[in-house]
Amino acid sequence: MKEYVTFLLQMIIWSSFSLIEWLSGRDRPFFKGMMLCVFLYIAFLLARKIGLRTRKALWTTTLTAAMYFTCQHFVWEALQ
């Protein structure tokens, strides 16, 4: 159950990342990369705070980020 709650909350985090990335459209790629690292760290900390062990929190964070960015890629491909 903890994994499911973590997954849902991390998807909210990634949706916020997408909004903030859109708002900072003119930023340099370096700063967008730094912002990605900050959001990855926040998502990882959230998973740890919910009570997942470090390895499972890292795995869940990686999985949700990969799933979100893969789906985002397919949506952008469909819209263009």
TAFENVEN-V38712 format. One record per backbone hydrogen bond with DSSP energy under -1.0 kcal/mol. NH is the residue of the N-H (numbers start at 1). CO is the residue of the C=O. E is the energy in kcal/mol with one decimal. If there is no record, write none. Layout:
# TAFENVEN-V38712
NH|CO|E / NH|CO|E
This chain:
# TAFENVEN-V38712
5|1|-2.2 / 6|2|-2.5 / 7|3|-2.6 / 8|4|-2.4 / 9|5|-2.5 / 10|6|-2.7 / 11|7|-2.0 / 12|8|-1.5 / 13|9|-1.9 / 14|10|-2.6 / 15|11|-1.9 / 16|12|-2.1 / 17|13|-2.2 / 18|14|-2.0 / 19|15|-1.9 / 20|16|-2.7 / 21|17|-2.7 / 22|18|-1.9 / 23|19|-2.2 / 24|20|-1.6 / 27|24|-1.5 / 32|28|-1.7 / 33|29|-2.4 / 34|30|-2.0 / 35|31|-2.2 / 36|32|-2.0 / 37|33|-2.1 / 38|34|-2.2 / 39|35|-2.3 / 40|36|-2.5 / 41|37|-2.3 / 42|38|-2.4 / 43|39|-2.5 / 44|40|-2.3 / 45|41|-2.7 / 46|42|-2.3 / 47|43|-2.0 / 48|44|-2.3 / 49|45|-2.5 / 50|46|-2.0 / 51|47|-1.0 / 52|47|-2.0 / 57|53|-3.1 / 58|54|-2.5 / 59|55|-2.4 / 60|56|-2.7 / 61|57|-2.4 / 62|58|-2.4 / 63|59|-2.5 / 64|60|-2.7 / 65|61|-2.2 / 66|62|-2.5 / 67|63|-2.6 / 68|64|-2.7 / 69|65|-2.6 / 70|66|-2.0 / 71|67|-2.4 / 72|68|-2.5 / 73|69|-1.9 / 74|70|-2.0 / 75|71|-2.2 / 76|72|-2.4 / 77|73|-2.2 / 78|74|-1.9 / 79|75|-1.9 / 80|76|-1.1
